[in-house]
Amino acid sequence: MPRHARLDSPGMLHHVIARGLPGTRIFTAKRDKEDFLHRIAGLCETDAIAVYAWALMDTHVHLLVRTGRAPLSSSMRKLLTGFVVTFNKRHNRYGHLFQNRYKSIVCEDDPYLLQLTRYIHLNPIRAGLVKDVAELDSYAFTGHTVIMGKASRPWQDTNTILAYFGTKGIDGYRRFVEGGIDMNPDLSGGGLTRSAGGVREVASLRKQREPMASDERILGSGAFVQSILAENEKDHDSSLALRASVPDLSTLARLVAHKEKVDPEELLSCSRKRPLVHARRILCRIAVRKLRYTGASVARFLGLSTSLVNRMANEKGEDDFDEYFQSSL
């Protein structure tokens, strides 16, 4: 069965799970975990993501993040690839470390922001790394310790979580976490089944012929699922419409060259002249982010590496591509 495309847009909340290869530990020393957190900090400092909850386990990672100025795929690629390169050098190994595709579930803020924060932060107890919440309070490798004020990770957004507990603050949050120890919530995505209260409730709705919506990539109410899918379809239609006007990369290259006043042939050369480099960046951003060409296909067209194309595509820059090319399309 083909994989579904990821859902993402600025401001979208995601539960991200990255697992190591079967039987492989992704962290074998404290230094590995600190390196991973340092890389997350870098993403937060550039507003690529906001992080509310996290837990580093021996074989996998949980993150609760909100997409910021960069697509989630770009942030995760930077995080995981950079970590693996350093990990392999540090431990004198080579090859893959993580499973090929991390899992990301789009989540409705209310009530899942708090539920997922608790679920993620209780992982060390479930795994037997700590025995109770008292030990969890000081466990260095979850965001729980940061919210409790026992560790300093300035990049983690603790205010958003604590604001839910008003004047009770940290004490209210801690009691909330304790209350979830014996719970086993299904927070894996799927829309209506979970948000409606379970399979029986969904069966009842079906008998009543109530309209429903669900998607394995989304955790939230039926209405939320519908809104996310509609937004994604709108973005997709916009991309298709523009792509219909720019049927291939050669045409796009000519449009960029004309707009940026550079020679089309030089644009496809290896010249490092500043105007040409700038024009290539624009071409990469439009082709990958708006027209949804793969980085690999653009790289082949430009004669560049895929990593360079993806890096240029995700750099900050003009995002209003329709207006940018209005006079040319």
N, C-alpha and C positions, 0 to 999 in steps of 0.2 A: 504494500500500500504506500503511495507516495506521501512524503511528509508535507504537512501544511506549512504555508509561509508564516513567518513570525508576525505577530501584531505589535506595532509600536508607533508611538508619536510622542512629542514633548508633553511632559506632565503625567504620563501613564505609569501606574504602579505595577511592579512586577515582583513575583516570587521566583528567584533564580536558583537553580540547583545545578552544580557542576560536579560530576563524579569522576573519580579516577578509573583507570582501566581495572577490570576485575582482578581482585587480589593484589592491587597496587596501592600503596600508601602515597598520598600526595604531599604529606608533611611527615618528615622523619626527624626533624629537630625544631627547636624553638625558633631558630634563625629562619627556617623556611616560612613559618607562620608570620613572623614579623616582616619578612620581605613581601609576602602576599598583601598584608595590611598596608604596607608602605605604598604599594601600587594602587590600592583602593583609595588611599588618601590623595594620591595624585589626580585621580579621576574626579574626586569631590572638589578639589581645589580649583579645577578648571570648569566646574559646574556641569561636567558631563553627566553626572548622576548625583542624586541625594540618597543617603543610606540611613535607614531607620533601624534595621535589625540585621544581625549576621551571626553565624556560628561556623567556626573552622573545626571540622572533624578530621579524623585520620585519613579517611578515604573519600570525603566529599565536603562540599561547601554549600551553605545556605545564605542567600542574600535577599533582603527586602529593600528594593531600590525604586526610585522614581527617575524616569528618563529626563535628562536636562537638555543641554545644548548639543549633545551628540547622540546619534542613534544607539540604542542598547547594544546592537550587534557590534558596533565599532568599539564601544567601551569594553565589552567582554572579550573581544579579539585582542585588544591591547593588554588587558589584564592577564588573560590566560596564556597567551603566546609569550609575553614578556616573562612571566613567572617560570614557564617551562624551560625557556632558554637558560635562565639563571640557575634553576634547579638542576638541570642536566650538567652544567659546568661545575656546580658546587659538589655534586655527588658522582662525578665522573661516569655519567651514563648518557645514553642517546635515545632518540625515538620519542614516541608519544607518551604522555602522562595521563591526560584526561581522555574520557570517552569523546567520540567525534563531535557530538552535539549536546551542548548544555540545554537544560530544560528551562523555559521561561513561561510563566503563567500570568496573564494580565488579571489584576485583582481590583474589585470594587472597594473603594476606601472604607465605606461603612457597611458592615462591621469588620471587614477582613484585615484592615491595617492593624488593629489591636490584636485580633485573633492570631494573625500570622506572626506578629512580634513575639507573642507568648510562645507559640508553637516552636518557632525557630530557636528562641533562647532556652527552651527546656530540652533541647536535643542532647546536651552533655549528660543530663540526668538519665534520659532514656537509654543512652549508650553506655551508662555505667562509668563515665569518666569522673563524675562527682556523685555523691550519694543523696544530697538534698539541696534545697534552695539556699541554706546557710553557706554551703560550700560554693554553690553557683555564684553567690554574691561576689566572690573574690576570684572566680575562674577567669583567667586572663583572655581567653580566646572566644568570647561571645560579646555582643553588644550589651547584654544585660548588665555586666559589670560597669560599663560606661554610664548607663542610665542610673545605676545605683550610686554613682559618684565615687566608685572605688578605683577607677582607672581613667586616664585622660586620653581621649581620642577626639581631638577638636573637629575632625572632619565628620563625625557621626552626628546626625540630627536627633538630639534627645528632646528638644523642646516640643516638637510636634507630638510625640508620644505622651510626655508628661502633661501637656495641656489638656488631655482627655480626663485627667484625674483632678483637675482644679486645685483647690486648696490642700487636698490630700497628697498631692505631688508624689514623691518617691514612695511613701508608705502605701498610698493607694495602688500604685503600679505594682509594688511587691506583692501585695495581697492578691491582686489580679493574677499574677504569675503563679503564685502558690495554688490558687483555685483551679489551675489547669493541669496539675500534675497527674490526676487520675482520669483526665479526659483523653479521648483518642479521636479528635476531629478529622473529618475528611476534607482536606484543604488542597486537593490535587487538581482542581479545575473541573469544568463540566457544566457550569452554569446552573440551570434550573434545579436539577436533582438536589444539589447541596443547599442552595439558597431557599428553596421552598420547604426544606425541613426533612427531606429524605425520600426514599422510593415510594412509600405509601402515599405521601402527599402528592407526588407527581402522578401516580396512578389515579388518584381522585380527580386531579385536574384534567387528566385525559378523558375520564368518563364524562366530565362536565364540558368537554370540548373547549377548554380554555386554551387560548393561544400560548405557545411555549417557544422558548429559544434556549439552546444550549450549544456549547462548543468546548472541546477539551482544552483549548488554549486559554479559556477565560473562567475565572472564578467570580461569580456574582449573580445577581437576580436576572430573570429572563429579560427584563427591560434593559438592564445594563448590557447584557450580551448583545441584544439587538442594536443598541446604540453604538457599541464598539464595532460590530460587523458593518453597520451602515457607514460609519466614519471610514473604516478601512476600504469599503467599496468605493466611496467617494474619492478617496486618495488614489485608488487604483484607476478609476475612470479618468481622473484628471491626468494621470501619467499616460494612459493609453491615448487620450486625445492629443496630448502634446507629442507623443511618440508617432502618432499618425501623421503629424505635420513634419516631423523630422524622422523619416523612415529608416535612416541608417546613420552610422557613425561618420561616414564621409560627408554627408550633408551637414551634420552637426558641426563637424570640424570647419567646414566652409563658413557657416554662420558665425562661429566663434571668431574665426580669423577676420571676417569682415567687421564684426562689432569691435574687436580689439585692435583693428588696423595693423594686422601682421600678415605676413605672407603664408598662405595655406600650406605650401610645401615645406617651409621652414618650421611650421608648427609641428609637422610630423618628423622633423629631423632631431638630431641629438643636441642641437644648439642650446646653450645655457644662458642666452640673452634674457634679461629680466622680463621684457614684454612677452616673450615666448613662453617662459616658465609660468607666468601669470595666466596666460591664455590656456595652457594645458591644465592648470588647476581648475579653471572655470569649466572646461570641457569634462574633466573627471567628475566634478561635483554634479553637473547636470546629467551626465550619462548614467552615473551610478545612483545618485540620490533621487532624481526626478524621473528619469526615463527607465530606471530599474534594469539597466544593463549590468551584467556581472563585472566585477573588477578584473577578472581574468580576460574577458572579451575586450574590454577597453585597453588592457595592458598589451594584448596581442596587436591591436590596431595601432597603438602609439609606439610600440617597440620598447615598452618599459616593463619593469617587474610588477607583478600583481600587488605586492606589499606597498610599493610606492604609489600606485594608482589608488589603492584603498586609503592610504594615508592622506593623499591630496583630496580625495573625495570627501573626507570627513573633517577637513580643516574648516575653520570658521570662514564665512564669506556670504556673498549675496545668495539669498534663498528664494527670492521672488522671481523664479525663472521665467514664468509666463510673461511678466511685465518686462523682464530683461530682454526677451526676444520678440516682444510685441511688434516692433517695427520690421522685423525680419521674417516672421512666420507668415 
